[in-house]
Amino acid sequence: MDGQLVTLAGVHGLGYVAALLLAAVFVRAGAAKLARPAATAASFAALGVPAPSGVARAVPFAELLTAVALIGAPQVGGAASLVFLAVFSWVLVGALRSGRAVPCNCFGTARTEPVSAVDVVRNVLLAGLAVVTLTTGREPTVASPAAVVVAAAIFAAGLLGLRTLRRRLPRAGPTS
């Protein structure tokens, strides 16, 4: 592409701002799980994750490494984020389909409400950020003020939408 950075809808650096937002999410999730390893392992067991103790030890470090990749190599971090979010969503959908009212603990024990469709929607929105991240160049870039404003507005709208969904959707039970 003749040496120019890829832009999304003409907003220079939007992909990198998305990468930074996603990195913050992965840092929060990884740090919360590291802070409460026993609760994380118990949550993974309740969600039906195989070998929950081992996975509970590995996942936080993998999330933190993904955050580092998002900052230093956004396309690599974006791809890793998509894989993580797909696996996490698959586990959440399995819990929903089983009808078990198990806590998500998606961000450690910061939020212990039962898994709901809202958690899956959240992951889809985060996957959208990961896709936008894939539009970045190979190197981190300085974002334009417009990119920061657009990303902040999209992120805030997503949070507001999730809050609204949380109030309106049932928390647990089969989704079929």
Phi and psi in degrees as a GROMACS rama.xvg file:
@    title "Ramachandran Plot"
@    xaxis  label "Phi"
@    yaxis  label "Psi"
@TYPE xy
41.8045  40.4189  ASP-2
75.3976  0.145298  GLY-3
-88.4045  149.989  GLN-4
-70.812  144.177  LEU-5
-71.0551  136.457  VAL-6
-120.81  157.224  THR-7
-112.526  119.225  LEU-8
53.0526  33.834  ALA-9
75.6699  7.78675  GLY-10
-99.1848  102.408  VAL-11
-64.4327  123.86  HIS-12
88.3026  5.15366  GLY-13
-60.1026  -38.642  LEU-14
-60.7457  -39.3499  GLY-15
-72.7585  -36.1987  TYR-16
-62.897  -40.8283  VAL-17
-60.5443  -40.9753  ALA-18
-61.6709  -41.4337  ALA-19
-66.3824  -41.7647  LEU-20
-61.8672  -45.1978  LEU-21
-65.2897  -38.0854  LEU-22
-60.5576  -41.3573  ALA-23
-61.7398  -39.8857  ALA-24
-63.6452  -44.8373  VAL-25
-68.8604  -34.4249  PHE-26
-64.2895  -45.9572  VAL-27
-60.9484  -45.0179  ARG-28
-65.1423  -46.8624  ALA-29
-65.0239  -44.2529  GLY-30
-64.2573  -40.5656  ALA-31
-64.0152  -39.4982  ALA-32
-68.9578  -38.8501  LYS-33
-64.2636  -34.5365  LEU-34
-70.5018  -25.0797  ALA-35
-135.223  69.229  ARG-36
-63.6788  -36.9541  PRO-37
-67.273  -43.544  ALA-38
-65.3496  -36.3165  ALA-39
-65.3344  -44.9328  THR-40
-63.2957  -40.9554  ALA-41
-64.217  -40.8403  ALA-42
-64.5073  -44.1796  SER-43
-61.9984  -39.2979  PHE-44
-63.4205  -44.2937  ALA-45
-63.3957  -31.9096  ALA-46
-79.3762  -6.59303  LEU-47
85.6687  19.9172  GLY-48
-73.5803  128.628  VAL-49
-64.6948  146.259  PRO-50
47.1255  58.0931  ALA-51
-59.2834  -34.3352  PRO-52
-66.2737  -45.3186  SER-53
-66.499  -41.8443  GLY-54
-65.4726  -39.3083  VAL-55
-64.6632  -28.7946  ALA-56
-78.0157  -34.6907  ARG-57
-83.4092  -40.1664  ALA-58
-57.8153  -46.3628  VAL-59
-59.0501  -40.3045  PRO-60
-67.589  -38.396  PHE-61
-65.6193  -37.8909  ALA-62
-65.1577  -41.5613  GLU-63
-67.7834  -38.449  LEU-64
-64.6648  -36.7696  LEU-65
-63.0104  -41.3814  THR-66
-60.8425  -43.5328  ALA-67
-61.6043  -43.3845  VAL-68
-63.3922  -39.1117  ALA-69
-60.3029  -34.5175  LEU-70
-80.5076  -43.9948  ILE-71
-90.5724  -30.4382  GLY-72
-142.359  76.5587  ALA-73
-52.8215  -37.8059  PRO-74
-67.9323  -39.9656  GLN-75
-65.3474  -46.6992  VAL-76
-63.2772  -37.6766  GLY-77
-63.3551  -43.1334  GLY-78
-65.0618  -43.4162  ALA-79
-62.6496  -38.6473  ALA-80
-61.5669  -42.5678  SER-81
-61.0364  -41.4731  LEU-82
-63.8603  -49.203  VAL-83
-55.7309  -50.3923  PHE-84
-64.636  -34.6895  LEU-85
-65.2745  -44.9352  ALA-86
-66.0567  -46.387  VAL-87
-58.9603  -43.0918  PHE-88
-64.4104  -39.6868  SER-89
-59.9549  -43.8545  TRP-90
-64.1708  -43.5329  VAL-91
-64.6353  -42.8088  LEU-92
-62.8714  -39.1948  VAL-93
-60.3442  -42.1501  GLY-94
-66.0471  -41.4672  ALA-95
-63.0385  -44.7241  LEU-96
-65.4293  -29.999  ARG-97
-74.4087  -19.2723  SER-98
81.9328  4.61822  GLY-99
-74.6686  136.246  ARG-100
-91.9985  77.5714  ALA-101
-104.25  146.15  VAL-102
-69.6055  145.402  PRO-103
-71.3745  -50.5003  CYS-104
48.6613  32.7742  ASN-105
-62.4187  -26.3537  CYS-106
-119.403  54.3498  PHE-107
69.4534  -138.984  GLY-108
-100.936  19.6535  THR-109
-64.3586  -30.762  ALA-110
-137.28  118.579  ARG-111
-114.504  11.6081  THR-112
-62.9105  155.707  GLU-113
-61.7814  152.585  PRO-114
-56.9812  141.011  VAL-115
-143.777  174.09  SER-116
-60.1128  -24.9975  ALA-117
-60.7208  -37.3472  VAL-118
-64.6537  -36.5433  ASP-119
-69.9196  -42.5023  VAL-120
-61.0332  -42.9188  VAL-121
-56.0283  -44.6843  ARG-122
-65.7051  -34.6091  ASN-123
-65.0556  -41.8815  VAL-124
-64.1316  -41.4342  LEU-125
-65.1606  -36.6361  LEU-126
-63.1845  -34.764  ALA-127
-60.5739  -42.0917  GLY-128
-60.9937  -39.8836  LEU-129
-63.7302  -39.9208  ALA-130
-64.4971  -42.6829  VAL-131
-61.8431  -37.5679  VAL-132
-58.358  -35.0091  THR-133
-67.0824  -10.4612  LEU-134
-85.0576  -4.11166  THR-135
-72.4512  164.132  THR-136
-72.2476  -178.839  GLY-137
-70.1592  -21.9094  ARG-138
-113.806  152.334  GLU-139
-59.2777  153.94  PRO-140
-137.271  161.431  THR-141
-83.556  126.842  VAL-142
-84.8429  148.937  ALA-143
-74.0007  157.613  SER-144
-57.0342  -35.2192  PRO-145
-61.335  -38.8896  ALA-146
-63.5139  -41.1261  ALA-147
-65.2751  -44.0594  VAL-148
-64.8239  -46.1192  VAL-149
-62.4895  -46.2713  VAL-150
-64.1699  -42.548  ALA-151
-63.4499  -40.657  ALA-152
-65.6128  -43.0186  ALA-153
-64.9668  -43.9509  ILE-154
-62.8616  -45.109  PHE-155
-63.7297  -40.7945  ALA-156
-62.6831  -40.4832  ALA-157
-62.4654  -44.4663  GLY-158
-63.0461  -42.7459  LEU-159
-63.6622  -42.5544  LEU-160
-62.2296  -41.7279  GLY-161
-64.9901  -40.3187  LEU-162
-61.878  -42.6783  ARG-163
-63.4049  -44.6007  THR-164
-61.2292  -40.907  LEU-165
-58.2659  -37.2869  ARG-166
-73.8398  -26.9689  ARG-167
-102.127  -22.61  ARG-168
-97.0319  147.84  LEU-169
-65.6512  150.28  PRO-170
-78.2972  -37.9499  ARG-171
-145.293  163.871  ALA-172
127.716  166.301  GLY-173
-62.295  147.448  PRO-174
-104.101  3.97699  THR-175
